[in-house]
Amino acid sequence: MNAHDTTLEIIPLGGLGEFGMNCMVLRYGADIIVIDAGLMFSEVGHFGVDSMTPDFTFLERHREQVRAVLLTHSHEDHIGSLPFLLKKVNVPVYGTPYTLSIVEPRLEEHHLLATTQLHPVRAGETVEVGAFSVEYIRVSHSTVDCCALAITTPIGTVVHSGDFKFDATPVCGDAIDVERLRAVGRRGVLALLSDSTNIERPGQMPSERVVIPALEEIFDRATGRIFVSCFASSIHRIQIVFDLARQFGRQVVAVGRAMERNIEIAERTGFLDTADLLVSAKDFKHYEPGETVVLASGCQGEPMGAMWRIADRSHRQAWMEAGDTVVLSARQIPGNEKAISRLINRCYRNEVQVIDATQARIHVSGHGAQEDLRLMLEAVRPKYFIPIHGEYRQLYRHKLFACQTLGYSPDRVLLVESGDVVVLDGETARLGDKITINRVYIDDTCSLELDETLLRDRKRLAYEGVVIAGVAVEESSGMLLGPPEITTRGYLGVDGDEEEIAELRDVVLAAVEALPPAERINGGKEHFQEHLRLALKRHIMRVTGQKPTIVPLVVVV
Amino acid sequence: MNAHDTTLEIIPLGGLGEFGMNCMVLRYGADIIVIDAGLMFSEVGHFGVDSMTPDFTFLERHREQVRAVLLTHSHEDHIGSLPFLLKKVNVPVYGTPYTLSIVEPRLEEHHLLATTQLHPVRAGETVEVGAFSVEYIRVSHSTVDCCALAITTPIGTVVHSGDFKFDATPVCGDAIDVERLRAVGRRGVLALLSDSTNIERPGQMPSERVVIPALEEIFDRATGRIFVSCFASSIHRIQIVFDLARQFGRQVVAVGRAMERNIEIAERTGFLDTADLLVSAKDFKHYEPGETVVLASGCQGEPMGAMWRIADRSHRQAWMEAGDTVVLSARQIPGNEKAISRLINRCYRNEVQVIDATQARIHVSGHGAQEDLRLMLEAVRPKYFIPIHGEYRQLYRHKLFACQTLGYSPDRVLLVESGDVVVLDGETARLGDKITINRVYIDDTCSLELDETLLRDRKRLAYEGVVIAGVAVEESSGMLLGPPEITTRGYLGVDGDEEEIAELRDVVLAAVEALPPAERINGGKEHFQEHLRLALKRHIMRVTGQKPTIVPLVVVV
């Protein structure tokens, strides 16, 4: 019996110290479970990187111990890297019915649906996975069928909050099950892992219903078309739009693949009632402006998104005209401000009215603010508290909040980041050896991982371009054959192309001559090429101050 | 006498339809004046671009007509491209004393100070430039010594607002000269060009003094060091910090080159009173935590900024410790959110308190909100109104505001963008032929312009890397000599390097063989290289779906 047998390890693989790609590992004895497998949208899109996933190396190394992946809800930052994880470690997946319905087509795209075991779990149900007994507890959030998990092990219970707010009056589905959280708390909770996203916002986050009055006023005033763009996963918001459509006698046109798909799934799983108001995008043209409301995806101004294409007049089925109203019913994800501004500029060129969340109460966050976070801590009353989901600033402030406002002792609140290992034995908590976590970059066009070296090379190429020098040498003598060939891409010379290229040719010639003919061949091609590279690098740096990528190419004849 | 002789042309070269690089040209007869020459910080930093300037081609083409550049104030987006303009067209520069003092060291860096005529103009003074009589009128803004310009021509007066708000109680210098604006308005104004930056914000922008109570409370509570990071140009804010330092018995340490320089200039020109409280950064170490307040530049989290280096513990002279307070007294410029968040994360790792503008009223904008914009329009009462400084959304909403709220007839409000030409004859306004405006990208390391082709090449290299293929052919026979040489940088193959490179070598061999030996030489090297490039492109696209840059290099022996 080794140390693992009586300890519980909590190992965040992603989402702590960074926003996105949430993934939490629990190990008790020889049993590992994984909570969520999320994705982070890339900040390095210029370099062919679309997203990042957690580093699953730890799970690959202990593949025989991994019992299951348990999903808390269906947002990208909780399910997006699931296909990449399953390709490495094929284990059963548990999640609520709506969550799994969102996951299914995703797995199909990756040809994983046939080989993956999907186990639906309803809120309130408990599943046994290895040494873990996991109860799904309903929480409120901006999408539907979301749960916290109460995970019972032989040494105690860990509660993972998922993403949540205390919404007593959600539009779709049941409210957060505060009673059940309190009951779990009364039974005794060893550790709570709780979402920190909105710890910097004071007060309580309002219910999803808070946006109804402002949207109602917009519907009341609008005479032309109404375009509502929101996240396709915001099912409460979408239900509100359907309700208002019925109230104001409009049909609902869903535009955008994600929007159409999520509406279909939400209706099929019983969370959305479209009340026969949904009409196909191809019928958009048959309606008068005042007869429809369009639900469009692409609220972040994505260049291929439905909302942009409608505004840009490049959508095949839907368009906007002077007098229409555009409602951007979402937050601006940091980094998307410029794309959203471009979308608004484009809308105004059509002389429509644009209403965003700075002008009217048409958006509310699904993540609890300080009072929600307090309610979670007070319901669960854990012995140890680990803030999760946030950059260091959110985790730090969540810890401060627990200590200063709720009186937690600082040694009971563990401020840990992805790769840290928390070891619990039922009585004490300590940090184990940190595990190595690398960045994993994904190119969506081929679903392949890109390594750091490749990305570093691309960044260098982008920054100052590339200078390529080709020479041909005779194998028998090491003599140079013909003049060196020089070409550049994206490289800024100082004296105009022709002159500088001639100069670079001279540099290469001099460098070739500086090396005895025999050494050019016998020293190996790498040695010769490196010699040429250094000569060019020194010259270019001295003359221009630039540091382009330099590629020497020796053809041996 | 041609048409120009009796018409006034208003030609924005930058800043209309985009934020930044403000530059407005006025031409009457054979006289051109330029109002401001600003810079736009780059969104394409990855590609070696630091900033963008307006396209000054129009001014180069009419260089003999250009009489002067008139600066409204000293912000980068109004003066930053002045060196680049002066290198193309060396004309006298007019501006207020503080503005010119900020401009001087800039010109020196570009070796332009000796050859540039700088003419200081105080608020209230009028200068004659060609056919134009230009009165400098004091306005309030976040920096000091800012002016609007009333430009009188034979056919009427044009008012250019500069950047402004109606601040009756600025901290430094005089308040906006509303009386003078009204007097100019009473005399009759042909056109007003007015700042649109904050048109989306209702109400009136508060005075610079509005931040005093919250800052006073921070000073009152702080026991450790206080770090205030703000824009180095925010002289009112800096004066407030000095005033609070005196009130609370602290010395002021200025850290960061921009901060030190601007404080020196503002004191020298009479806008700032440091009251002997300023101590050198090298003396930071001699003070107890409770004895100093540090004014640090780098409020946007710039990696080389003073604030980051202090937080990161990499600054040579200043540092922070648990118990200190960091005050980020600035707005987040869109695009900088991530860098600012990184700075806040880093600060919290030192266990300091961080206060930003979301938590306390420690920042106020220098740009007027809707009521300020209304006051400007009502004071000047122009015949024509041209919204300036903003993306299309701000210009559009400023037009709507003038029409819907102030009753302007839509044909009196001209919604124009950079490159448009407004032609006024004293009675009517019309749009002339648009002039061509290109993007001009600047690499700061060498102060050189980068062209669009170079940038496009860099973007392609960044996105999928580069594949390089070298072949040597005999000039006399066209025969291939030796095997083709293949190398890649930043390119993601599908089957591992060795195998794919062998495959690419085969593709090149086949492509060479497909071309008759004579054609390889006689068709010209470009023809041969393009033939190889297409063969590689087709193969790579088919096998991997990737589109790297492909560079074939033929060495003729």
Interface residues (C-beta under 8 A of the other chain):
Chain A: E43 H46 F47 G48 E200 P334 G335 E337 K338 S341 I344 N345 Y348 R349 V354 T358 Q359 E391 Y392 R393 Y396 R397 D443 T445 C446 L448 L450 L454 L455 D457 R458 K459 R460 L461 A462 Y463 E464 G465 V466 I468 G470 V471 A472 E475 L481 G482 P483 P484 E485 T487 R489 G490 Y491 L492 V494 T544 G545 Q546 T549 V551 L553 V554 V555 V556 V557
Chain B: E43 H46 F47 G48 E200 P334 G335 E337 K338 S341 I344 N345 Y348 R349 V354 T358 Q359 E391 Y392 R393 Y396 R397 D443 T445 C446 L448 L450 L454 L455 D457 R458 K459 R460 L461 A462 Y463 E464 G465 V466 I468 G470 V471 A472 E475 L481 G482 P483 P484 E485 T487 R489 G490 Y491 L492 V494 T544 G545 Q546 T549 V551 L553 V554 V555 V556 V557
